[in-house]
Amino acid sequence: MRMRQQKPHSAGRKGQTGRQTPADRGQNRPGNRSRLVRIYGRHPVTAALANPQRKLARLYATREALAALPHPPKVETLLLDSQELRRLVPEGAPHQGLVLEAHPLDGPDLFDILQNIDPADKRPILVLDQVTDPHNIGAILRSAAAFDARAVVTQDRHAPPETGALAKSASGALELVPWVRVVNLARALDEIAEAGFWRIGMDGRAERTLNAVLGDCRPCLVLGAEGEGMRPNVVEHCDELAKLPISSRVESLNVSNAAAIALYAAAARV
């Protein structure tokens, strides 16, 4: 069992050295906003059209799919047939009659996410260490939306960019859950601890289960890449390690499945 210190009070910890300066905080945002992303599929496109933070370029749609939208889109719209839309998306991708060209979202700043947290609010933050598969990130965002996570945090250099495939896997959750990209994950974990979160690293070799570790803390759930797990430096910035009580018949879970179960365990305490 890894137990670094007593669980924090809701007021947060004092004396931490990892707090970012305003200049550092500006580095948390992804750099290239000039490119356009093609988002496809009914749920991802509908959610993006409804998101006031999303900067839109143009919508390609079949007449039937356009008529089925809940509100007329406030963006340049071009009518195409299904075959023409198929040429705009990866081979075999299900566009469902809708392809939206849009700018990537401006990722929120971790500092802003951690400000003015209600002491009674126990919603978790999810931190992903080098999870690079866009389908996994999308599925995790979807679970984070389903279980009302506060945010998903990744390191900018070790996470996929926003893509149509990721948005399709998220099924609209990309527009709902704050996705924070940071330069230094260890430093971000220090800031999260300062804000009163108990940093729980998910590790199948841990002695205690997640339910036993959670208690009534405000959790920050940390998951590493499949196979490799969390990097040693990230483990060192966790307060405690925990495992999921899975059968010995399987060695591990897919990271998106593990994230969904961990988020459910955190939500089920309320």
C-alpha positions in Angstrom: 0.0 0.0 0.0 1.3 3.5 -0.8 0.2 6.1 1.8 2.1 9.3 1.4 0.3 11.6 3.8 -3.0 12.1 5.6 -6.0 12.8 3.4 -6.5 16.6 2.8 -9.2 18.7 4.1 -11.4 20.4 1.5 -9.5 23.7 2.0 -6.6 22.1 0.2 -2.9 21.7 1.1 -0.5 24.4 2.1 3.2 24.7 1.2 3.2 22.8 -2.1 5.9 24.0 -4.5 4.3 22.9 -7.8 2.0 25.8 -8.3 2.1 27.3 -11.8 2.8 31.0 -12.5 0.4 32.8 -14.9 3.0 32.4 -17.7 3.1 28.6 -17.1 -0.7 28.4 -17.1 -0.8 29.9 -20.6 1.2 26.9 -21.8 -1.6 24.5 -20.9 -3.4 25.2 -24.1 -2.7 23.2 -27.3 -0.8 25.2 -29.9 -2.3 24.7 -33.3 -5.7 26.2 -33.7 -5.5 27.1 -37.3 -6.4 23.6 -38.6 -9.9 22.4 -39.1 -11.3 19.2 -37.7 -13.9 17.1 -39.5 -16.5 15.9 -37.0 -18.9 13.3 -38.3 -21.9 11.4 -37.0 -25.2 12.5 -35.6 -24.4 12.8 -31.9 -20.9 14.5 -32.3 -22.1 17.0 -34.9 -25.3 17.8 -33.1 -23.4 18.4 -29.8 -20.7 20.5 -31.6 -23.4 22.7 -33.3 -25.0 23.3 -29.9 -21.7 24.2 -28.2 -21.4 28.0 -28.0 -17.6 27.6 -27.4 -17.1 25.7 -30.7 -16.0 27.8 -33.7 -17.7 26.5 -36.8 -16.6 26.6 -40.4 -19.1 24.7 -42.5 -21.5 21.8 -42.5 -22.0 19.2 -45.1 -25.2 17.2 -44.9 -27.7 15.1 -46.7 -31.2 16.7 -47.0 -32.7 14.0 -44.7 -30.0 14.4 -42.0 -30.3 18.2 -42.1 -34.1 18.1 -41.7 -33.6 15.8 -38.6 -31.4 18.3 -36.7 -33.2 19.7 -33.6 -32.4 23.3 -34.7 -31.4 24.9 -38.0 -27.6 25.1 -38.0 -26.1 28.6 -37.8 -23.2 27.9 -40.2 -22.7 27.7 -43.9 -24.3 24.4 -45.0 -23.8 22.5 -48.2 -26.1 19.7 -49.3 -24.4 16.5 -50.5 -25.5 13.0 -51.1 -24.2 10.1 -48.9 -21.6 9.0 -51.4 -20.1 12.5 -51.6 -20.0 12.7 -47.7 -18.2 9.4 -47.6 -15.2 11.0 -49.4 -14.9 13.5 -46.6 -14.3 11.0 -43.8 -12.0 8.1 -43.2 -12.8 4.9 -45.0 -15.6 3.0 -43.4 -16.4 5.9 -40.9 -20.1 6.2 -40.2 -21.0 9.8 -41.1 -24.8 9.3 -40.7 -25.4 12.1 -43.2 -23.5 14.8 -41.3 -19.9 16.1 -41.6 -18.9 19.3 -39.8 -15.7 21.3 -40.3 -14.8 23.2 -37.1 -11.8 24.6 -35.3 -10.5 22.5 -32.4 -11.8 23.6 -29.0 -9.7 25.9 -26.8 -8.8 23.6 -23.9 -9.6 25.1 -20.5 -6.8 26.0 -18.0 -6.2 23.8 -15.0 -6.0 26.8 -12.8 -9.6 27.8 -13.8 -10.9 24.3 -13.2 -9.5 24.2 -9.7 -10.8 27.6 -8.6 -13.7 28.1 -6.2 -14.6 24.5 -5.6 -17.5 23.9 -3.2 -16.2 21.9 -0.2 -19.2 19.6 -0.6 -18.4 18.9 -4.3 -16.7 15.5 -4.5 -16.7 15.1 -8.3 -13.5 13.5 -9.5 -10.8 14.7 -11.9 -9.4 12.1 -14.2 -5.7 12.2 -15.1 -4.4 10.1 -18.0 -0.7 9.4 -18.3 0.3 8.7 -21.9 -3.0 7.3 -23.1 -2.6 7.9 -26.8 -5.3 6.0 -28.6 -8.0 8.5 -29.8 -10.8 5.9 -29.4 -9.8 5.3 -25.8 -9.7 9.1 -25.1 -13.1 9.5 -26.7 -14.6 6.6 -24.8 -13.1 8.0 -21.5 -14.6 11.4 -22.2 -18.0 9.8 -22.8 -17.7 8.0 -19.4 -16.5 11.2 -17.8 -19.7 12.9 -19.0 -21.9 10.1 -17.9 -20.5 10.1 -14.4 -20.2 13.9 -14.1 -16.4 14.2 -13.8 -15.0 17.6 -13.3 -12.4 17.4 -16.0 -10.0 15.0 -17.9 -6.4 16.0 -17.8 -3.7 14.8 -20.2 -0.1 15.8 -21.1 -0.1 17.7 -24.3 2.9 15.8 -25.8 1.5 12.4 -24.9 -2.1 12.6 -26.0 -3.8 12.6 -29.4 -5.1 15.7 -31.0 -8.7 16.4 -31.5 -9.9 14.4 -34.5 -13.2 13.2 -36.0 -12.5 9.6 -34.8 -12.0 10.8 -31.2 -15.2 12.9 -31.4 -17.1 10.0 -32.8 -15.9 7.7 -29.9 -16.9 10.5 -27.4 -20.4 10.6 -29.0 -20.9 14.3 -28.1 -19.0 14.3 -24.8 -16.1 16.2 -26.3 -18.3 19.2 -26.1 -19.4 18.6 -22.5 -16.3 17.6 -20.5 -13.4 20.0 -19.9 -10.3 18.4 -21.5 -7.3 20.0 -20.0 -3.9 19.6 -21.6 -0.9 20.4 -19.5 2.9 20.7 -20.2 4.0 18.9 -17.1 1.8 16.2 -15.6 3.7 15.9 -12.3 3.3 19.6 -11.7 -0.4 19.5 -12.6 -0.8 16.7 -10.0 0.8 19.0 -7.4 -1.7 21.8 -8.3 -4.6 19.3 -8.1 -3.4 18.2 -4.6 -3.2 21.9 -3.5 -6.9 22.2 -4.4 -7.8 19.4 -1.9 -7.9 16.4 -4.2 -6.6 13.0 -3.0 -4.6 11.6 -5.9 -5.3 7.9 -6.4 -3.2 6.0 -8.9 -4.9 3.0 -10.5 -2.5 0.0 -10.3 -3.5 -3.7 -10.4 -0.6 -4.5 -8.0 -2.0 -2.3 -5.2 -2.9 -3.8 -1.9 -6.3 -2.0 -1.5 -9.3 -1.8 -3.8 -10.6 1.6 -5.1 -13.7 1.4 -2.9 -11.6 1.0 0.2 -9.4 4.0 -0.7 -12.1 6.4 -1.9 -13.7 7.0 1.5 -15.3 10.5 1.4 -12.3 12.2 -0.3 -12.4 14.4 -3.4 -10.7 12.0 -5.8 -8.2 12.6 -8.6 -8.1 9.3 -10.4 -4.9 8.7 -12.3 -4.6 6.0 -15.0 -1.7 5.0 -17.2 -1.3 3.6 -20.6 -2.3 0.0 -21.2 0.6 -2.4 -20.6 3.1 0.2 -19.4 0.9 1.8 -16.7 1.8 5.0 -15.0 5.3 6.3 -15.4 7.4 6.2 -12.1 7.4 10.0 -11.8 3.6 10.1 -12.0 3.4 7.3 -9.4 5.5 9.4 -7.1 3.0 12.2 -7.4 0.1 10.0 -6.3 -1.0 9.9 -2.6 -2.1 6.3 -2.8 -2.5 3.4 -5.2 -5.6 1.3 -5.6 -6.8 -1.6 -7.8 -10.1 -2.7 -9.2 -11.3 -6.1 -7.9 -11.2 -8.0 -11.2 -11.1 -11.7 -11.6 -7.8 -13.5 -11.8 -8.9 -14.9 -15.2 -8.0 -11.7 -16.9 -4.7 -9.8 -16.4 -6.1 -6.2 -16.9 -8.9 -4.1 -18.4 -8.8 -1.8 -21.3 -8.0 1.7 -20.0 -11.3 3.1 -21.1 -13.2 0.3 -19.3 -11.1 0.8 -16.2 -11.8 4.5 -16.3 -15.5 4.0 -16.6 -15.5 1.6 -13.5 -13.4 4.0 -11.5 -15.6 6.9 -12.3 -18.7 4.9 -11.4 -17.2 4.0 -8.0 -16.5 7.6 -7.3 -20.0 8.7 -8.4 -21.8 5.8 -6.5 -20.7 7.3 -3.1 -23.1 10.2 -3.4 
